[in-house]
Amino acid sequence: MSIEVRTLSKNYGAQKALENVSFTVKKGEIVGFLGPNGAGKSTLMKILTTYISADAGQATVNGFDVNTQSLAVQKSVGYLPEHNPLYLDLYVREYLAFNADVYKVAKSRIDEVIALTGLTPESHKKMGQLSKGYRQRVGLATALLHNPDVLILDEPTTGLDPNQLVEIRDLIKNIGKDKTVFLSTHIMQEVEAICDRVIIINKGKIVADNQIENLVHEITTQIIEVEFDQAFDTVLLSQLPDLKSYTQNSATWELIFETEDDRRPAVFDFAQNNGLKTLQISLKSRNLESVFRDKTK
């Protein structure tokens, strides 16, 4: 296994960041690690990269124990943290040369990672002159310098525009052909486009771990978006069968039902019985976003 986590726990005072977390990642997999803010994603990634230690449990990366073989773990892992630390006054090649010295790799590797990450057009510039997308490329290039078997990427597409998102997505997917990739992100479309499998964590516990298509088939809820012509007392929503929860944005409602049956006829009847008109109504398709909401609400 590239990554193996067994009953890992981590507390920050009275707060449980991780509670008995267990999973494995096989060599060559691209796994998305999802969860709400504060669910424990970054904490777990920092443990796997030996930045912090767990309070209990065991974790290995490439067969190396993160507690007793931290240096071996660091040599075999490429890590891009959420807040990519860069020296903005250094030139791209200068920065990569500095990191090449740290990892004790040949300087020829610098040209290789520049080409691999598409940095060639900007490689003559200082980091402070680069766009957010190219700074992320520098972070990826740094993570790849020592040719690690495992890449751990924490929010690698944060703050990128749509064009940059596509570029970094394609880059990660290409890198994943030869390496194990474990990445966290809040962008569901990125996970669906890149990942083979998804692990979802909520309040420090693993709540889902499966192939995306399998998780979608597990959903037992249904989401209906409907716009009514006027406001009404939310107490009336109790008339809707199997209604689990709802959210309101002006006249538009998102109704979540605990059933696989189509509840649109019930919504139409609800509107008619209460003197409302439905201006528009749609049944949202079941996708990874639906899975995420179902598992973390």
Buried (B, 14 or more C-beta within 10 A) or exposed (E): BBBBBBBBBBBEEEEBBBBBBBBBBEEBBBBBBBBBEEBBBBBBBBBBBBBBEBEEBBBBBBEBBBBEBBEBBBBBBBBBBEEBEBEEEBBBBEBBBEBBEEBEBEEEBBEBBBEBBBBEEBBEBBBEEBEBBBBBBBBBBBBBBBBBBBBBBBBBBBEBEEEBBBBBBEBBBEBBEEBBBBBBBBBBEBBBBBBBBBBBBBBBBBBBBBEBEEBBEEBEBBBBBBBBEEEBEEEEBEEBEBBBBBEEEEEEBBBBBBBEEEBBEBBBEBBEEBEBEBEEBEBEEBBBBBBBBBBBE
